[in-house]
Amino acid sequence: MGTFEWTETEYATNLPDLSRRCSTGTGARRWDGFTKRCRTMQPDFSIYDNCREFERQLSVYTGAPHVVVVDNNCNGLFLAMRYFIATGTILEGDEIRIPSHTYVGVPYAIKAARLRPVFEPSPEYLTGEYRLGRLPLWDSALRFTSGMYRPGQVQGLSFTGPFKHMKVQKGGAILTDSKAIADWIRRSRFSGRGEMSYHDDVFTHPEGYNMYLPAMLATMGAQMMTGVALHNPDLTLKYPDLSLPHHTAFNQ
């Protein structure tokens, strides 16, 4: 997909190991070309500039006015839920209804946000995206296509794992048309910091987490966007039934 056509095994390893294994032949040429483009784009791998460029491209592609990249989709959903709690849209302890067959990280993110996951019966195969309860929040991990943004909603994208259309190895993004939501999540993802040295910052933001996307992965994503297809079909993946009683993390 796009610029880089690596195998599932390559995506599952970390970047230093990928660099080592791509030391000869075609792999070496791909890796060398990628790192040269990274240096051209931003020599010091700035967290701020590289993430902004990836966000800009995602905004154009999806149609979302504001995009915030994060280290994975579930953390993006978590930050969005914390925003809705902070602004009084929901209260801690409220139910969030989700399909019984979904990625396990989603109910864990709901619990981490101090909310309560409630499972609704669903097919074992999940396709595209689904809404989290009554929130204007969507898990769009299995959707990535141009113009996909839903006005007035918040959507979480996933670039993690070997099956996604954008195989950035690890990462995600929040799509929104609310500047307030984007600004809140942008600062929350980066330990409550603004995009500056913490020596120069003033800390008034109520929450901060280490959930930003590393600059090298942001650069990788921006480069892959140059070859992404205009339209991609929704993905369909099989997930376990998390409502079964032996999954005691969610059913007690």
Phi and psi in degrees as a GROMACS rama.xvg file:
@    title "Ramachandran Plot"
@    xaxis  label "Phi"
@    yaxis  label "Psi"
@TYPE xy
68.0631  -144.683  GLY-2
-71.8887  -35.0136  THR-3
-113.521  126.755  PHE-4
-119.104  70.2274  GLU-5
-93.5453  164.086  TRP-6
-81.3401  167.093  THR-7
-58.1346  -39.6005  GLU-8
-63.3719  -40.8927  THR-9
-63.909  -40.3609  GLU-10
-67.5292  -28.7837  TYR-11
-77.9551  -11.45  ALA-12
-96.2025  167.859  THR-13
-82.8627  165.031  ASN-14
-62.2323  -41.5197  LEU-15
-59.3769  -40.6367  PRO-16
-68.8328  -37.3337  ASP-17
-61.7776  -40.3293  LEU-18
-61.2722  -42.9582  SER-19
-64.743  -43.7185  ARG-20
-75.8537  -17.8278  ARG-21
-95.979  43.0943  CYS-22
-92.9955  -6.34481  SER-23
-137.141  158.287  THR-24
60.9721  -144.897  GLY-25
-61.0414  -39.3135  THR-26
-58.3066  -41.3074  GLY-27
-63.9021  -41.3376  ALA-28
-65.3361  -40.1738  ARG-29
-63.329  -47.8815  ARG-30
-64.9408  -42.671  TRP-31
-62.7668  -42.1465  ASP-32
-63.9754  -39.8623  GLY-33
-64.0651  -47.6615  PHE-34
-67.1209  -33.8225  THR-35
-64.652  -40.2308  LYS-36
-67.2759  -36.4511  ARG-37
-59.8771  -45.1059  CYS-38
-67.2841  -36.3675  ARG-39
-66.3346  -38.6948  THR-40
-69.6908  -44.9341  MET-41
-159.992  100.847  GLN-42
-56.4589  -36.1183  PRO-43
-98.6935  13.8747  ASP-44
51.9396  50.1896  PHE-45
-57.2991  127.815  SER-46
-57.9777  -40.3909  ILE-47
-73.8739  -56.8194  TYR-48
-64.3727  -42.2473  ASP-49
-68.8522  -39.4462  ASN-50
-67.1334  -39.2108  CYS-51
-61.4319  -39.7941  ARG-52
-66.2102  -43.8317  GLU-53
-62.5417  -42.4502  PHE-54
-62.6272  -40.0286  GLU-55
-61.811  -44.8249  ARG-56
-67.007  -39.7095  GLN-57
-64.7442  -36.6247  LEU-58
-62.4224  -46.7982  SER-59
-62.9298  -42.4805  VAL-60
-70.3422  -45.9534  TYR-61
-87.6344  -20.9595  THR-62
87.8183  4.50888  GLY-63
-79.9749  127.259  ALA-64
-61.5499  -31.6236  PRO-65
-130.87  135.916  HIS-66
-132.887  136.113  VAL-67
-126.576  116.601  VAL-68
-83.5091  144.886  VAL-69
-136.543  177.63  VAL-70
-78.7976  -17.1309  ASP-71
-167.671  161.926  ASN-72
-61.6771  -43.9505  ASN-73
-61.9001  -37.0902  CYS-74
-68.4833  -34.2786  ASN-75
-62.7028  -44.1462  GLY-76
-62.7093  -41.6968  LEU-77
-57.2122  -48.5072  PHE-78
-62.9622  -39.3871  LEU-79
-63.2859  -42.9878  ALA-80
-64.0034  -39.9624  MET-81
-63.4686  -35.7084  ARG-82
-62.6127  -45.9668  TYR-83
-64.702  -31.8696  PHE-84
-70.0595  -45.3498  ILE-85
-61.9323  -29.7433  ALA-86
-98.6471  4.34963  THR-87
81.7032  9.35228  GLY-88
-65.2121  -39.0444  THR-89
-136.462  169.167  ILE-90
-115.999  151.264  LEU-91
-56.9837  136.512  GLU-92
94.7065  -9.64295  GLY-93
-66.2737  154.834  ASP-94
-77.59  142.71  GLU-95
-125.244  113.547  ILE-96
-88.356  130.46  ARG-97
-139.786  163.322  ILE-98
-61.8266  146.424  PRO-99
-67.7095  -27.3742  SER-100
-104.679  101.533  HIS-101
-155.327  173.968  THR-102
-67.808  136.092  TYR-103
-61.4311  -25.8264  VAL-104
-64.4215  -23.8915  GLY-105
-69.2144  -52.7605  VAL-106
-63.6609  -30.9354  PRO-107
-64.9224  -39.1264  TYR-108
-64.7063  -38.0736  ALA-109
-62.5595  -45.2435  ILE-110
-63.0675  -42.3372  LYS-111
-62.3473  -31.3544  ALA-112
-78.6152  2.49069  ALA-113
69.7144  37.304  ARG-114
-119.363  178.018  LEU-115
-122.041  114.124  ARG-116
-73.2194  133.826  PRO-117
-125.99  127.36  VAL-118
-92.9258  136.174  PHE-119
-109.187  138.313  GLU-120
-54.31  135.06  PRO-121
-148.943  160.905  SER-122
-63.6061  157.647  PRO-123
-72.8996  -17.4051  GLU-124
-102.425  127.981  TYR-125
-106.041  137.376  LEU-126
-127.334  132.714  THR-127
71.7858  -102.506  GLY-128
-149.279  162.296  GLU-129
-148.057  157.842  TYR-130
-89.8525  142.457  ARG-131
-90.165  100.243  LEU-132
56.5846  -136.935  GLY-133
-93.2113  1.28332  ARG-134
-71.2872  152.289  LEU-135
-80.3094  50.105  PRO-136
-129.762  131.06  LEU-137
-125.038  135.325  TRP-138
-86.6239  100.769  ASP-139
-105.281  33.5114  SER-140
-60.107  -28.6114  ALA-141
-103.893  18.2806  LEU-142
-129.836  132.597  ARG-143
-157.204  99.2956  PHE-144
-151.87  160.278  THR-145
-65.8724  144  SER-146
67.9604  21.2938  GLY-147
-77.8576  -11.7356  MET-148
-65.9986  137.449  TYR-149
-97.9583  111.734  ARG-150
-56.1449  138.711  PRO-151
80.9418  0.757542  GLY-152
-115.577  170.377  GLN-153
-120.493  125.436  VAL-154
-122.599  138.512  GLN-155
-103.926  125.008  GLY-156
-100.039  153.746  LEU-157
-125.566  133.702  SER-158
-118.701  18.3131  PHE-159
-98.315  138.317  THR-160
94.2864  170.908  GLY-161
-84.4968  -4.90047  PRO-162
-103.378  -9.72686  PHE-163
-78.5205  158.426  LYS-164
-64.8039  -37.5063  HIS-165
-104.917  99.6007  MET-166
-92.5866  75.8865  LYS-167
-87.6428  5.08587  VAL-168
84.6874  -49.688  GLN-169
-158.403  136.137  LYS-170
150.684  169.811  GLY-171
-162.641  -179.286  GLY-172
-155.722  151.437  ALA-173
-107.756  129.354  ILE-174
-105.971  134.39  LEU-175
-158.602  159.94  THR-176
-109.127  12.4099  ASP-177
-103.967  116.58  SER-178
-64.1192  -35.4358  LYS-179
-62.4155  -43.8937  ALA-180
-64.8228  -46.3539  ILE-181
-61.3312  -44.1796  ALA-182
-63.9885  -40.2702  ASP-183
-65.6903  -46.4398  TRP-184
-68.8218  -38.1123  ILE-185
-59.9556  -41.8172  ARG-186
-77.7976  -36.9741  ARG-187
-64.4933  -35.4896  SER-188
-67.0609  -18.9341  ARG-189
-118.155  49.4436  PHE-190
58.9927  30.2037  SER-191
74.5112  9.95758  GLY-192
-92.4373  152.927  ARG-193
-81.4318  177.195  GLY-194
-85.0509  71.8041  GLU-195
-163.561  173.69  MET-196
-63.019  139.216  SER-197
-67.1671  -14.9866  TYR-198
-70.3756  -23.4562  HIS-199
-102.395  -1.34024  ASP-200
-91.3142  161.716  ASP-201
-120.743  126.256  VAL-202
-100.373  102.779  PHE-203
-123.48  -8.0742  THR-204
-69.0585  135.576  HIS-205
-71.3922  -22.7728  PRO-206
-140.083  145.895  GLU-207
-149.156  136.412  GLY-208
-138.959  156.696  TYR-209
-91.75  81.6056  ASN-210
-133.87  22.0047  MET-211
-80.2234  157.558  TYR-212
-85.3067  124.783  LEU-213
-56.6821  145.446  PRO-214
-58.5212  -37.281  ALA-215
-66.1248  -38.4019  MET-216
-71.3213  -34.2125  LEU-217
-63.0169  -41.3938  ALA-218
-65.0643  -41.5798  THR-219
-60.2521  -44.0926  MET-220
-63.2704  -42.8068  GLY-221
-62.2727  -38.5776  ALA-222
-68.5121  -38.4025  GLN-223
-67.7677  -27.1258  MET-224
-63.1792  -23.7172  MET-225
-68.1801  -16.8611  THR-226
-120.915  9.31099  GLY-227
-72.0993  143.79  VAL-228
-67.0604  148.398  ALA-229
-65.0745  -39.9999  LEU-230
-129.846  131.297  HIS-231
-123.598  139.13  ASN-232
-71.1475  150.881  PRO-233
-59.0728  142.558  ASP-234
-84.7551  152.216  LEU-235
-126.968  124.078  THR-236
-131.429  150.079  LEU-237
-88.8486  133.465  LYS-238
-129.575  155.449  TYR-239
-73.1604  160.474  PRO-240
-83.3531  102.786  ASP-241
-78.9997  -5.80906  LEU-242
-83.2851  -9.14871  SER-243
-64.5989  143.794  LEU-244
-63.0076  -24.1424  PRO-245
-73.0424  -11.7045  HIS-246
-84.3105  75.2572  HIS-247
-69.5477  -14.4184  THR-248
-62.2065  -24.922  ALA-249
-120.524  -9.86411  PHE-250
-131.311  80.2514  ASN-251
